């Protein structure tokens, strides 16, 4: 815990930023005059809300802030992304047009490894027997060619209920042009299954491209119960400790949204955590007058890189999630589940302070992607960890102060790091302990350099002309090594870099993106039709 500025009286209104990571949960309190109080606590994977409540309570107690007014709480969360990566979302059913239930499985021709004949696509989030078909047809211009049969809809819903589904997605062919049949299905669902969360593609993504629309709608349904239950629990627990302020969530696009919107469209908060750090890096870039920077965020589980040019981050219009990866569309395509929603364009690799250091069958040192996480954490934490991590290697190298980790809240035992790294790595390789630790540090840096190159040199940008903004609990530890290899001459390390993503939440604004496909020949279309559609989007916004 660190504090900047004087402690404030109970009359001050504070803004609070909360960022959940795989290892730590970061809390930031900011008063109207800019005084900052921070707290870092271990994440609680069994109930993420518990760490948030504990952290906020610790700040209030340790700084004698009882009775203060909290104006708003901004939250970056990994709940949605974890549900996909760990395949712990809802048992989901799909209702689609007859003959099109395999759209979800056929996907596109994109392949992450074009010549790898052994590569297998990840299994669909909805198994084939849970994809129900109804007889209907709407053409690409929105004209009804075959009316939908209500009895057919009822049979599909009853079969899904009999299979015990926990959420239902509805995606009918060409419904982006005319949602009337999807809306009829939704009415039947509300009547026959009012207790089951459901969504229709027109409400999630009213755009053409059948696979992308189906995949995005299914992902949204898959996350509905998980995100809704989490947010309901968090709001309730905040109220129990007297925090009744509006709760706003970071979206993948870098903007904030309300709890109600996040519960309805959880597909927009999947990249919530990584986005917060990039928003903070953009604010720092603008404040420092350095327009072109590479945002580098390394925490306990993953490392993220993003490009900021002329003081603005860039967005991808679609990206892939799951299947062990979380990447922007231009880095690696076709591997995971396709999401066609705006997101900050970034590259992410499985390398963090908790990443396991291990030897493969050939005796080569490897880093990650497995992580020790918050429990048991690195061996030096003394919480039962038995495998060496990147943090243990940094302890051996003397890069970490054993008496002042996490602001002095966490003591580390350097002897444990020396012992486990020697036993698992140095002795089997027949090398010196410090050499083994340095090797682990260099390999971790090389893995993360891949992410920086993915957003810079692989896109025609020379990283040497950019500054690096390094943050996260481990970002500054690796920044110099990486900058040297990349030829980057400037590094910006913000104050309290370990909680910078939580601070970045407070730099964001409420932002929503709306879109709609209108298939017309422009020269034959009345301009008033375009104006009408634009007004519809304005009304939604």
C-alpha positions as CSV (number, residue, x, y, z in Angstrom):
1,X,0.0,0.0,0.0
2,X,1.2,3.4,-0.9
3,X,-0.3,6.8,-0.3
4,X,0.3,10.1,-2.1
5,X,-0.9,13.3,-0.5
6,X,-2.6,13.9,2.8
7,X,-5.4,11.7,4.2
8,X,-8.7,13.3,3.5
9,X,-11.7,14.1,5.8
10,X,-15.0,12.3,5.7
11,X,-16.5,15.1,3.6
12,X,-14.4,14.4,0.5
13,X,-15.9,12.4,-2.4
14,X,-13.5,9.7,-3.6
15,X,-13.4,7.9,-6.9
16,X,-12.3,4.3,-6.7
17,X,-10.6,2.1,-9.4
18,X,-10.5,-1.7,-9.0
19,X,-8.6,-4.0,-11.3
20,X,-8.6,-7.8,-10.9
21,X,-5.6,-9.7,-12.2
22,X,-4.7,-13.3,-12.1
23,X,-2.5,-12.8,-9.1
24,X,-3.3,-9.5,-7.4
25,X,-6.4,-7.3,-7.2
26,X,-5.4,-3.6,-7.2
27,X,-7.4,-0.8,-5.5
28,X,-6.9,2.9,-6.0
29,X,-8.7,5.8,-4.1
30,X,-8.4,9.3,-5.6
31,X,-9.8,12.4,-3.9
32,X,-11.0,15.5,-5.7
33,X,-7.7,17.3,-5.1
34,X,-5.7,14.4,-6.7
35,X,-4.5,12.6,-3.5
36,X,-4.0,8.9,-4.3
37,X,-4.2,5.9,-1.9
38,X,-3.4,2.5,-3.3
39,X,-3.7,-1.1,-2.1
40,X,-2.8,-4.4,-3.6
41,X,-4.3,-7.6,-2.3
42,X,-4.1,-11.3,-3.5
43,X,-6.9,-12.2,-5.9
44,X,-9.5,-14.7,-4.7
45,X,-10.3,-16.9,-7.6
46,X,-13.1,-18.7,-5.8
47,X,-14.9,-15.4,-5.3
48,X,-13.3,-12.4,-7.0
49,X,-15.6,-10.0,-5.2
50,X,-14.1,-11.0,-1.8
51,X,-10.7,-9.5,-2.7
52,X,-12.3,-6.3,-3.8
53,X,-14.3,-5.9,-0.6
54,X,-11.2,-6.8,1.5
55,X,-9.1,-4.3,-0.3
56,X,-11.5,-1.4,-0.1
57,X,-12.1,-2.2,3.6
58,X,-8.3,-2.2,4.3
59,X,-7.9,1.2,2.6
60,X,-10.8,2.7,4.6
61,X,-9.5,1.2,7.9
62,X,-5.8,1.9,7.5
63,X,-6.3,5.5,6.4
64,X,-9.1,6.3,8.9
65,X,-11.6,7.0,6.0
66,X,-14.7,5.7,7.8
67,X,-17.8,7.7,6.7
68,X,-16.2,9.1,3.5
69,X,-18.4,9.4,0.4
70,X,-17.4,7.3,-2.6
71,X,-18.8,8.9,-5.8
72,X,-18.2,6.1,-8.3
73,X,-16.4,2.8,-8.6
74,X,-14.7,1.9,-11.8
75,X,-13.9,-1.8,-12.3
76,X,-11.7,-3.8,-14.7
77,X,-12.4,-7.5,-14.5
78,X,-11.1,-10.8,-15.8
79,X,-14.3,-12.8,-14.9
80,X,-15.6,-13.0,-18.5
81,X,-12.2,-13.9,-20.1
82,X,-11.5,-16.5,-17.4
83,X,-14.9,-18.1,-18.1
84,X,-13.9,-18.6,-21.7
85,X,-10.3,-19.6,-21.2
86,X,-11.2,-22.1,-18.5
87,X,-14.4,-23.2,-20.2
88,X,-16.5,-22.5,-17.1
89,X,-19.4,-20.6,-18.8
90,X,-23.0,-21.6,-18.9
91,X,-24.3,-24.7,-20.6
92,X,-25.6,-22.9,-23.7
93,X,-28.2,-23.8,-26.3
94,X,-28.6,-22.3,-29.8
95,X,-31.7,-21.8,-31.9
96,X,-31.0,-21.1,-35.6
97,X,-32.4,-21.4,-39.1
98,X,-33.0,-24.9,-40.4
99,X,-29.9,-26.1,-42.2
100,X,-27.5,-23.7,-40.5
101,X,-26.8,-25.2,-37.1
102,X,-23.2,-26.1,-38.2
103,X,-22.2,-22.5,-39.0
104,X,-20.7,-22.4,-35.5
105,X,-18.6,-25.4,-36.2
106,X,-17.6,-24.7,-39.8
107,X,-16.3,-21.2,-38.9
108,X,-14.0,-19.6,-41.4
109,X,-10.9,-20.6,-43.4
110,X,-8.6,-18.8,-41.0
111,X,-5.9,-21.0,-39.6
112,X,-3.4,-20.0,-37.0
113,X,-0.8,-22.5,-38.2
114,X,-1.4,-23.0,-41.9
115,X,0.8,-26.1,-42.4
116,X,0.2,-27.8,-39.1
117,X,-2.0,-30.8,-40.1
118,X,-2.2,-32.0,-36.4
119,X,-3.8,-28.7,-35.2
120,X,-7.4,-29.1,-34.0
121,X,-9.9,-26.3,-33.7
122,X,-11.2,-25.7,-30.2
123,X,-14.6,-27.4,-29.6
124,X,-17.7,-25.1,-30.2
125,X,-19.1,-23.5,-27.1
126,X,-22.5,-25.1,-28.0
127,X,-22.4,-28.9,-28.6
128,X,-24.2,-30.0,-31.8
129,X,-27.1,-31.7,-30.0
130,X,-27.8,-28.4,-28.3
131,X,-28.2,-26.5,-31.6
132,X,-31.9,-26.5,-32.5
133,X,-33.3,-25.5,-35.9
134,X,-36.5,-23.8,-36.7
135,X,-38.1,-23.6,-40.2
136,X,-38.0,-20.0,-41.4
137,X,-36.2,-17.8,-43.9
138,X,-35.5,-14.1,-44.4
139,X,-33.4,-13.0,-47.4
140,X,-30.4,-10.7,-47.3
141,X,-32.6,-7.6,-47.9
142,X,-34.9,-8.4,-44.9
143,X,-37.8,-9.8,-47.0
144,X,-39.7,-12.7,-45.3
145,X,-39.6,-15.7,-47.7
146,X,-40.9,-18.3,-45.2
147,X,-42.8,-17.4,-42.0
148,X,-41.6,-19.0,-38.8
149,X,-43.9,-21.5,-37.1
150,X,-44.6,-20.8,-33.4
151,X,-45.1,-24.5,-32.7
152,X,-41.6,-25.2,-34.2
153,X,-40.1,-22.6,-31.9
154,X,-41.9,-24.2,-28.9
155,X,-40.5,-27.6,-29.7
156,X,-37.0,-26.3,-30.0
157,X,-37.3,-24.5,-26.6
158,X,-38.7,-27.5,-24.9
159,X,-35.9,-29.7,-26.1
160,X,-33.3,-27.3,-24.8
161,X,-35.0,-27.1,-21.5
162,X,-35.1,-30.9,-21.3
163,X,-31.3,-30.9,-21.8
164,X,-30.9,-28.5,-18.9
165,X,-29.4,-25.6,-20.7
166,X,-28.5,-22.5,-18.5
167,X,-28.5,-19.9,-21.3
168,X,-29.9,-19.7,-24.9
169,X,-28.6,-17.8,-27.9
170,X,-30.8,-17.1,-30.9
171,X,-29.3,-16.4,-34.3
172,X,-31.4,-16.7,-37.4
173,X,-30.2,-16.3,-41.0
174,X,-30.1,-12.7,-42.2
175,X,-31.8,-11.4,-39.1
176,X,-29.5,-8.4,-39.1
177,X,-31.7,-7.1,-42.0
178,X,-35.0,-8.0,-40.3
179,X,-35.2,-9.2,-36.6
180,X,-38.9,-10.0,-36.6
181,X,-38.4,-13.8,-36.4
182,X,-35.8,-13.6,-33.7
183,X,-38.1,-11.4,-31.7
184,X,-40.8,-14.0,-32.0
185,X,-38.4,-16.6,-30.7
186,X,-37.5,-14.3,-27.8
187,X,-41.2,-13.9,-26.9
188,X,-41.7,-17.7,-26.8
189,X,-38.6,-18.0,-24.6
190,X,-39.9,-15.4,-22.2
191,X,-43.1,-17.3,-21.9
192,X,-41.8,-20.9,-21.7
193,X,-38.4,-20.2,-20.0
194,X,-38.5,-16.9,-18.1
195,X,-35.8,-18.1,-15.8
196,X,-33.3,-18.8,-18.6
197,X,-31.0,-15.9,-19.7
198,X,-31.2,-15.5,-23.4
199,X,-30.2,-13.1,-26.2
200,X,-30.9,-12.6,-29.9
201,X,-28.2,-11.7,-32.4
202,X,-30.0,-8.5,-33.5
203,X,-29.5,-7.1,-30.0
204,X,-25.9,-8.3,-29.8
205,X,-24.5,-7.7,-33.3
206,X,-26.9,-6.5,-36.0
207,X,-24.3,-6.9,-38.7
208,X,-23.8,-9.2,-41.7
209,X,-21.3,-12.1,-41.7
210,X,-23.1,-15.2,-40.4
211,X,-20.3,-16.9,-38.5
212,X,-19.1,-13.8,-36.7
213,X,-22.7,-12.9,-35.7
214,X,-23.4,-16.4,-34.5
215,X,-20.1,-16.8,-32.6
216,X,-20.5,-13.4,-30.9
217,X,-24.1,-14.1,-29.9
218,X,-23.2,-17.5,-28.5
219,X,-20.3,-16.1,-26.5
220,X,-22.6,-13.5,-25.1
221,X,-25.1,-16.1,-24.0
222,X,-22.3,-18.3,-22.6
223,X,-21.3,-15.5,-20.3
224,X,-24.7,-14.2,-19.3
225,X,-25.2,-16.2,-16.0
226,X,-21.5,-15.9,-15.0
227,X,-21.2,-12.2,-15.4
228,X,-24.7,-11.4,-14.1
229,X,-24.2,-13.5,-10.9
230,X,-20.8,-12.0,-10.3
231,X,-22.0,-8.4,-10.7
232,X,-25.1,-9.0,-8.6
233,X,-22.9,-10.4,-5.8
234,X,-20.4,-7.5,-6.1
235,X,-23.1,-4.8,-6.0
236,X,-24.6,-6.5,-2.9
237,X,-21.3,-6.8,-1.1
238,X,-20.4,-3.2,-1.8
239,X,-23.7,-2.1,-0.4
240,X,-23.1,-4.2,2.7
241,X,-20.0,-2.2,3.5
242,X,-21.8,1.1,2.7
243,X,-20.6,1.6,-0.9
244,X,-23.7,2.5,-2.9
245,X,-22.0,4.5,-5.6
246,X,-22.5,3.8,-9.3
247,X,-20.4,0.8,-10.4
248,X,-19.0,1.3,-14.0
249,X,-17.1,-1.5,-15.8
250,X,-14.3,-1.2,-18.3
251,X,-15.1,-2.5,-21.7
252,X,-12.8,-4.1,-24.3
253,X,-13.0,-0.9,-26.3
254,X,-11.5,1.3,-23.6
255,X,-14.8,2.9,-22.5
256,X,-16.8,2.4,-19.4
257,X,-20.3,0.9,-19.2
258,X,-23.0,0.4,-16.6
259,X,-23.7,-2.8,-14.6
260,X,-27.0,-3.2,-16.4
261,X,-25.4,-3.0,-19.8
262,X,-22.6,-5.3,-18.9
263,X,-25.1,-7.9,-17.6
264,X,-27.0,-7.6,-20.9
265,X,-23.9,-7.6,-23.2
266,X,-21.0,-9.3,-21.3
267,X,-19.3,-9.9,-24.7
268,X,-18.1,-6.3,-24.4
269,X,-16.1,-6.7,-21.2
270,X,-14.0,-9.7,-22.1
271,X,-10.8,-7.7,-22.5
272,X,-11.8,-5.4,-19.6
273,X,-8.6,-5.9,-17.6
274,X,-6.0,-5.4,-20.4
275,X,-7.9,-2.4,-21.7
276,X,-7.6,-0.4,-18.5
277,X,-3.8,-0.3,-18.6
278,X,-3.7,0.9,-22.2
279,X,-6.2,3.7,-21.3
280,X,-3.9,4.7,-18.5
281,X,-0.8,4.6,-20.8
282,X,-2.6,6.8,-23.3
283,X,-3.4,9.4,-20.5
284,X,0.3,9.3,-19.4
285,X,1.4,9.7,-23.0
286,X,-0.7,12.8,-23.5
287,X,0.3,14.3,-20.1
288,X,4.1,13.7,-20.8
289,X,3.9,15.1,-24.4
290,X,5.3,11.9,-25.8
291,X,2.8,11.0,-28.6
292,X,4.2,7.6,-29.7
293,X,4.6,4.9,-27.1
294,X,4.4,1.2,-26.7
295,X,2.3,0.2,-23.7
296,X,3.8,-2.7,-21.8
297,X,1.9,-4.3,-19.0
298,X,3.4,-7.3,-17.2
299,X,1.6,-8.7,-14.2
300,X,1.7,-12.0,-12.4
301,X,0.1,-14.1,-15.1
302,X,0.3,-12.4,-18.5
303,X,2.0,-9.6,-20.4
304,X,0.3,-7.3,-22.8
305,X,1.6,-4.8,-25.4
306,X,-0.3,-2.2,-27.3
307,X,0.6,0.7,-29.6
308,X,-0.3,4.4,-29.0
309,X,0.3,6.7,-31.9
310,X,-0.2,10.5,-31.8
311,X,-1.5,10.1,-28.3
312,X,-4.3,7.6,-29.2
313,X,-4.6,3.8,-28.9
314,X,-6.0,1.8,-31.9
315,X,-8.9,-0.5,-31.9
316,X,-9.5,-3.9,-33.6
317,X,-13.0,-4.4,-35.0
318,X,-12.9,-8.1,-34.1
319,X,-10.6,-10.6,-32.3
320,X,-10.3,-14.2,-31.1
321,X,-10.7,-15.4,-27.5
322,X,-10.2,-18.8,-25.9
323,X,-8.3,-21.9,-26.9
324,X,-5.5,-20.8,-24.6
325,X,-5.0,-17.4,-26.3
326,X,-6.3,-13.9,-26.0
327,X,-5.1,-11.9,-29.0
328,X,-6.0,-9.1,-31.4
329,X,-7.2,-10.0,-34.9
330,X,-4.0,-9.0,-36.6
331,X,-1.6,-11.0,-34.4
332,X,-3.1,-14.5,-34.8
333,X,-6.4,-15.4,-36.5
334,X,-8.6,-18.4,-36.4
335,X,-7.4,-20.1,-33.3
336,X,-10.1,-19.2,-30.8
337,X,-13.7,-18.1,-30.8
338,X,-14.4,-15.1,-33.0
339,X,-15.8,-11.9,-31.4
340,X,-16.9,-9.1,-33.6
341,X,-17.0,-6.3,-31.1
342,X,-14.6,-3.3,-30.9
343,X,-11.6,-3.8,-28.7
344,X,-8.3,-2.1,-28.0
345,X,-5.8,-3.7,-30.3
346,X,-3.2,-5.5,-28.2
347,X,-1.0,-8.6,-28.1
348,X,-0.9,-10.8,-25.0
349,X,1.4,-13.6,-24.1
350,X,1.4,-16.0,-21.1
351,X,4.4,-14.6,-19.3
352,X,4.2,-13.0,-15.9
353,X,5.9,-13.0,-12.6
354,X,4.1,-16.2,-11.6
355,X,5.0,-18.0,-14.8
356,X,6.6,-21.4,-14.0
357,X,10.3,-22.0,-14.9
358,X,10.7,-25.6,-16.1
359,X,12.9,-27.9,-18.2
360,X,11.4,-29.7,-21.2
361,X,12.3,-33.3,-22.3
362,X,15.3,-32.0,-24.2
363,X,16.7,-30.2,-21.2
364,X,15.9,-26.7,-22.5
365,X,14.6,-24.1,-20.1
366,X,11.0,-22.9,-20.7
367,X,8.9,-20.2,-19.2
368,X,5.1,-20.6,-18.7
369,X,2.4,-20.6,-19.9
370,X,1.4,-22.3,-16.6
371,X,1.4,-19.8,-13.7
372,X,1.5,-20.1,-10.0
373,X,-1.2,-17.5,-9.7
374,X,-2.1,-16.0,-6.4
375,X,-2.3,-19.3,-4.7
376,X,0.2,-20.7,-4.0
377,X,2.1,-18.1,-5.8
378,X,5.9,-18.0,-6.3
379,X,7.9,-20.2,-3.9
380,X,9.4,-17.1,-2.2
381,X,6.0,-16.1,-0.9
382,X,6.2,-19.1,1.5
383,X,2.6,-20.1,0.8
384,X,3.2,-23.6,-0.4
385,X,4.5,-23.1,-3.9
386,X,7.0,-25.8,-5.0
387,X,7.9,-24.8,-8.6
388,X,10.3,-21.9,-9.5
389,X,8.8,-18.9,-11.1
390,X,10.0,-15.8,-12.9
391,X,9.6,-13.9,-9.6
392,X,11.9,-16.4,-7.9
393,X,14.5,-15.8,-10.6
394,X,14.3,-12.0,-10.1
395,X,14.7,-12.6,-6.3
396,X,17.9,-14.5,-6.9
397,X,19.2,-11.7,-9.2
398,X,18.5,-9.2,-6.5
399,X,15.9,-7.3,-8.6
400,X,13.3,-7.4,-5.8
401,X,13.5,-5.9,-2.3
402,X,12.6,-8.8,0.0
403,X,11.3,-6.5,2.7
404,X,9.1,-4.2,0.6
405,X,7.1,-6.2,-1.9
406,X,3.5,-5.0,-2.4
407,X,4.4,-1.9,-0.4
408,X,5.8,-3.9,2.5
409,X,2.6,-6.0,2.9
410,X,4.2,-9.1,1.5
411,X,7.4,-10.5,2.9
412,X,9.4,-12.8,0.7
413,X,11.9,-15.5,1.6
414,X,14.9,-15.3,-0.8
415,X,16.3,-18.6,0.6
416,X,13.4,-20.5,-0.8
417,X,13.9,-19.0,-4.2
418,X,17.6,-19.9,-4.2
419,X,16.9,-23.5,-3.1
420,X,14.1,-24.3,-5.6
421,X,15.8,-22.6,-8.6
422,X,19.0,-24.5,-7.8
423,X,17.3,-27.8,-7.4
424,X,15.0,-27.6,-10.4
425,X,17.1,-25.7,-12.9
426,X,20.7,-24.9,-12.1
427,X,21.8,-28.4,-10.8
428,X,20.1,-30.4,-13.7
429,X,21.7,-28.1,-16.2
430,X,25.1,-28.0,-14.5
431,X,25.2,-24.2,-14.4
432,X,25.7,-21.6,-11.7
433,X,22.5,-20.5,-9.8
434,X,22.8,-16.8,-10.9
435,X,23.3,-18.0,-14.5
436,X,20.2,-20.0,-14.3
437,X,18.2,-17.1,-12.9
438,X,19.6,-14.8,-15.5
439,X,18.6,-17.3,-18.2
440,X,15.0,-17.4,-16.9
441,X,14.9,-13.6,-16.9
442,X,16.2,-13.5,-20.5
443,X,13.8,-16.1,-21.8
444,X,10.8,-14.3,-20.2
445,X,12.0,-11.1,-21.8
446,X,12.3,-12.8,-25.2
447,X,8.7,-14.1,-24.9
448,X,7.4,-10.6,-24.1
449,X,9.5,-9.0,-26.9
450,X,7.3,-11.1,-29.3
451,X,4.3,-9.2,-28.1
452,X,5.9,-5.8,-28.6
453,X,7.1,-6.8,-32.1
454,X,3.5,-8.0,-32.9
455,X,2.1,-4.5,-32.4
456,X,5.1,-2.6,-33.9
457,X,7.6,-4.1,-36.3
458,X,5.2,-6.7,-37.7
459,X,2.9,-3.9,-38.6
460,X,5.5,-1.7,-40.2
461,X,6.3,0.4,-37.2
462,X,9.9,0.8,-36.0
463,X,10.0,0.3,-32.2
464,X,13.1,2.4,-32.0
465,X,11.1,5.6,-32.6
466,X,8.7,4.8,-29.7
467,X,9.0,5.2,-26.0
468,X,8.0,2.3,-23.7
469,X,5.5,2.8,-20.9
470,X,6.2,0.0,-18.5
471,X,3.9,-0.9,-15.7
472,X,2.3,-3.8,-13.9
473,X,3.9,-5.5,-11.0
474,X,6.8,-6.8,-13.2
475,X,6.8,-4.4,-16.2
476,X,9.6,-2.1,-15.0
477,X,11.8,-5.1,-14.0
478,X,12.0,-6.2,-17.7
479,X,11.7,-2.8,-19.4
480,X,15.4,-2.1,-19.7
481,X,16.3,-5.6,-21.0
482,X,13.5,-5.4,-23.6
483,X,14.2,-1.8,-24.6
484,X,17.9,-2.6,-25.2
485,X,17.1,-5.6,-27.5
486,X,14.5,-3.5,-29.4
487,X,16.7,-0.4,-29.6
488,X,14.2,1.7,-27.8
489,X,15.8,4.7,-26.1
490,X,13.1,6.0,-23.7
491,X,11.2,4.2,-20.9
492,X,8.4,5.8,-18.9
493,X,7.6,4.2,-15.5
494,X,4.6,5.8,-13.8
495,X,4.4,6.2,-10.0
496,X,3.0,3.0,-8.4
497,X,3.3,1.0,-11.6
498,X,1.9,-2.1,-9.9
499,X,-1.5,-0.5,-9.7
500,X,-1.4,1.6,-12.8
501,X,-4.2,-0.3,-14.6
502,X,-6.5,0.5,-11.7
503,X,-5.5,4.2,-12.0
504,X,-6.1,4.0,-15.7
505,X,-9.7,3.1,-15.1
506,X,-10.2,6.6,-13.6
507,X,-9.0,8.1,-16.9
508,X,-11.7,6.4,-19.0
509,X,-15.0,7.8,-20.1
510,X,-18.4,6.1,-20.6
511,X,-18.4,4.9,-24.3
512,X,-20.6,2.7,-26.3
513,X,-20.4,1.5,-29.9
514,X,-23.4,1.0,-32.1
515,X,-23.5,-0.4,-35.6
516,X,-26.0,-1.8,-38.2
517,X,-25.6,-3.3,-41.6
518,X,-27.7,-1.6,-44.4
519,X,-27.3,-3.4,-47.8
520,X,-28.2,-1.0,-50.5
521,X,-27.0,0.3,-53.9
522,X,-26.2,3.8,-52.9
523,X,-27.1,5.5,-56.2
524,X,-30.6,3.9,-56.0
525,X,-31.3,4.6,-52.4
526,X,-33.2,7.6,-50.9
527,X,-30.8,9.5,-48.6
528,X,-33.6,9.8,-46.1
529,X,-33.3,6.0,-45.6
530,X,-29.7,6.4,-44.4
531,X,-30.8,9.4,-42.3
532,X,-33.5,7.3,-40.7
533,X,-31.1,4.4,-39.8
534,X,-28.6,6.9,-38.4
535,X,-31.3,8.4,-36.2
536,X,-32.2,4.9,-34.9
537,X,-28.5,4.5,-33.8
538,X,-28.6,7.9,-32.2
539,X,-31.7,7.0,-30.3
540,X,-30.1,3.8,-29.0
541,X,-27.0,5.7,-28.0
